[in-house]
Amino acid sequence: WDGYGSYSKKLQACEFFSGLFAVAKRFYLLFQLHTTEEAANANEQLEWIDQEKADGYHSVKSLGPQVAAIGIDMRSKRTKHRIIPESTYRIIEEQMMGLPEHVEHVIVLSGVPVVFPSIFMAESILFGMLALFKRSAILRRAGRRLGVLDQFDQPEILDDLLDGWASSKHKDERNRFLTLLQRCALAKRYRVSILSGDAHVGGVGEIYGATRPRLPKEDDELFTYQIISSAVMNSPPPPGVVSALTRTNFSKRINHHTRSKMQKAFESSSTSSSSSTSPSSSSSSSSGRI
């Protein structure tokens, strides 16, 4: 469920949210993991990482002798202040370090992008708006009429910003997550790629060694691709948001030996200007660049 865990503790605990999460979990298991809650809890699928499901529905699958996929549940235990609990880090490390020696490529499924541009001051402005609306019922009514607030009296895109690893609230946790993936990849001598979504716009990100000059991809042991899928149901972001994301797409330091950046995924269409750049999205009119 898009946004679950990024609301207040009181709202998350209410009967409506609990019921909505139960429905979302049911269809997540059915359509993404091809199982039911009853079968999952009975451990009828041997690829479950956490057999008790106390930590969420994590799974590991073999995609042939050389490729493994690790699916991480980033919703069940999410809060406004962390994406995954401490126990999940231990589970990820145990599974990645325990993969067979013949595995050469590990695909990590992340519900939200690890590498993504951020619009300067966007979170601060939205939190300021939230504080203002909380103080005035008149402003809240006006915000609802204008579509500035969602049905939970929160600025419309605030949960989307808080959802991502790139949020300022999750920056340290994201760096820890990536450092863990790198440590396992270096120890086991395999490549890691990240598949993600939930950004309403597709794109390609790169994580690479912070050497000068930059190493070729094939020689960079830290090089990791991140692929973000386009939205299936949601409309792509307005052109102004896509343009702002493109303009703020700078190379960022993750730790002392790694940087990350979104990259151009596709060339412009023949109808587009050769100088235009925008993130690829589910809109057929998009030039498909990032």
Summary of the structure (lengths in Angstrom):
residues: 290
radius of gyration: 20.0
end to end distance: 26.0
largest distance: 63.2
contacts: 850
relative contact order: 0.11
helix: 35%
strand: 16%
